[in-house]
Amino acid sequence: MSTFSFPISRPRESIVKDSVDIDTPGQKPAQASSIRKRGSSFLHVLRKEDGNVESALVLIPMLILFLVGVQLIIATNIRNTEMALAQGDASARAISHQYQSGDEVLELGGRIEKIQILVTHRRRTLPQMVPGLVALMGGNPVSDVVGIAVIEPINP
């Protein structure tokens, strides 16, 4: 049977250089030293800088990752909104026959019946949450969507 032995060490006493004596009338010396010890241990905790570098090494990449996620969410929501607006514009223009300069009219179909289709474009720049991310990816933050609608024939 083998035995294990562990070295037991005593906790280190903190040495604080600039301790302040607090003397109030009617206070016993033991209470004053107790307050001094509590105050010095609090100052010792404040002076320790363990974990500051590790926190920075974790927090900075997490902040960048969070901002990239927010950028993706914003871009997706803007694209969906722009797509709905482009589709609504295409439908309204196809019914009213009031076209704009950027609209395209396509004719599809055979010899008997031809269908006309209206294609509208909508373009918007996206906000940048992480500066330099778009330049790093080599692009331009733009949402370009298309709306398509069938042009209703005019009945005379």
LINSULMO-V760377 format. One record per residue. RES is the residue in three letters. SS is DSSP state (helix for helix, strand for strand, loop for the rest). NEAR is the number of other ideal C-beta (glycine too) atoms within 12 Angstrom. D_FIRST is the distance of its C-alpha to the first C-alpha in whole Angstrom. Layout:
((RES | SS | NEAR | D_FIRST) (RES | SS | NEAR | D_FIRST))
//
This chain:
((MET | loop | 3 | 0) (SER | loop | 4 | 4) (THR | loop | 5 | 7) (PHE | loop | 6 | 10) (SER | loop | 6 | 13) (PHE | loop | 6 | 17) (PRO | loop | 6 | 20) (ILE | loop | 6 | 22) (SER | loop | 6 | 26) (ARG | loop | 6 | 29) (PRO | loop | 7 | 32) (ARG | loop | 8 | 35) (GLU | loop | 10 | 38) (SER | loop | 20 | 41) (ILE | loop | 13 | 44) (VAL | loop | 19 | 47) (LYS | loop | 10 | 50) (ASP | loop | 12 | 53) (SER | loop | 20 | 52) (VAL | loop | 14 | 55) (ASP | loop | 15 | 55) (ILE | loop | 18 | 57) (ASP | loop | 14 | 59) (THR | loop | 11 | 60) (PRO | loop | 7 | 62) (GLY | loop | 8 | 61) (GLN | loop | 15 | 57) (LYS | loop | 12 | 55) (PRO | helix | 14 | 53) (ALA | helix | 10 | 50) (GLN | helix | 16 | 51) (ALA | helix | 20 | 52) (SER | helix | 17 | 49) (SER | helix | 15 | 47) (ILE | helix | 21 | 50) (ARG | helix | 23 | 49) (LYS | helix | 20 | 46) (ARG | helix | 18 | 46) (GLY | helix | 21 | 49) (SER | helix | 24 | 47) (SER | helix | 21 | 44) (PHE | helix | 17 | 46) (LEU | helix | 19 | 48) (HIS | helix | 21 | 44) (VAL | helix | 15 | 44) (LEU | helix | 13 | 47) (ARG | helix | 16 | 47) (LYS | loop | 12 | 44) (GLU | loop | 12 | 44) (ASP | loop | 11 | 41) (GLY | loop | 12 | 42) (ASN | helix | 12 | 45) (VAL | helix | 11 | 45) (GLU | helix | 11 | 43) (SER | helix | 14 | 45) (ALA | helix | 13 | 48) (LEU | helix | 12 | 46) (VAL | helix | 14 | 46) (LEU | helix | 15 | 49) (ILE | helix | 14 | 51) (PRO | helix | 13 | 51) (MET | helix | 14 | 50) (LEU | helix | 17 | 54) (ILE | helix | 19 | 55) (LEU | helix | 17 | 54) (PHE | helix | 16 | 55) (LEU | helix | 21 | 58) (VAL | helix | 23 | 58) (GLY | helix | 17 | 58) (VAL | helix | 20 | 60) (GLN | helix | 25 | 63) (LEU | helix | 19 | 62) (ILE | helix | 17 | 63) (ILE | helix | 22 | 66) (ALA | helix | 29 | 67) (THR | helix | 16 | 66) (ASN | helix | 18 | 68) (ILE | helix | 25 | 71) (ARG | helix | 24 | 72) (ASN | helix | 16 | 72) (THR | helix | 19 | 74) (GLU | helix | 27 | 76) (MET | helix | 25 | 76) (ALA | helix | 17 | 77) (LEU | helix | 23 | 80) (ALA | helix | 31 | 81) (GLN | helix | 24 | 81) (GLY | helix | 20 | 83) (ASP | helix | 29 | 86) (ALA | helix | 33 | 86) (SER | helix | 21 | 87) (ALA | helix | 22 | 90) (ARG | helix | 30 | 91) (ALA | helix | 30 | 92) (ILE | helix | 18 | 93) (SER | helix | 16 | 96) (HIS | loop | 17 | 96) (GLN | loop | 15 | 96) (TYR | loop | 21 | 94) (GLN | loop | 20 | 93) (SER | loop | 9 | 93) (GLY | loop | 19 | 89) (ASP | loop | 27 | 90) (GLU | strand | 22 | 90) (VAL | strand | 23 | 92) (LEU | strand | 19 | 91) (GLU | strand | 15 | 93) (LEU | strand | 15 | 91) (GLY | strand | 12 | 93) (GLY | loop | 8 | 95) (ARG | loop | 5 | 99) (ILE | loop | 6 | 99) (GLU | loop | 10 | 97) (LYS | strand | 15 | 96) (ILE | strand | 19 | 93) (GLN | strand | 24 | 93) (ILE | strand | 24 | 89) (LEU | strand | 34 | 89) (VAL | strand | 28 | 86) (THR | strand | 34 | 85) (HIS | strand | 25 | 83) (ARG | strand | 27 | 81) (ARG | strand | 21 | 79) (ARG | strand | 22 | 77) (THR | strand | 15 | 75) (LEU | loop | 27 | 71) (PRO | loop | 20 | 70) (GLN | loop | 22 | 67) (MET | loop | 22 | 64) (VAL | loop | 24 | 62) (PRO | loop | 14 | 65) (GLY | loop | 15 | 65) (LEU | helix | 23 | 63) (VAL | helix | 20 | 66) (ALA | helix | 12 | 67) (LEU | helix | 13 | 64) (MET | helix | 14 | 64) (GLY | loop | 9 | 68) (GLY | loop | 15 | 70) (ASN | loop | 14 | 72) (PRO | loop | 27 | 71) (VAL | strand | 19 | 73) (SER | strand | 26 | 74) (ASP | strand | 22 | 76) (VAL | strand | 25 | 77) (VAL | strand | 25 | 80) (GLY | strand | 30 | 82) (ILE | strand | 28 | 83) (ALA | strand | 29 | 86) (VAL | strand | 22 | 89) (ILE | loop | 29 | 92) (GLU | loop | 17 | 95) (PRO | loop | 13 | 98) (ILE | loop | 10 | 101) (ASN | loop | 4 | 103) (PRO | loop | 3 | 107))
//
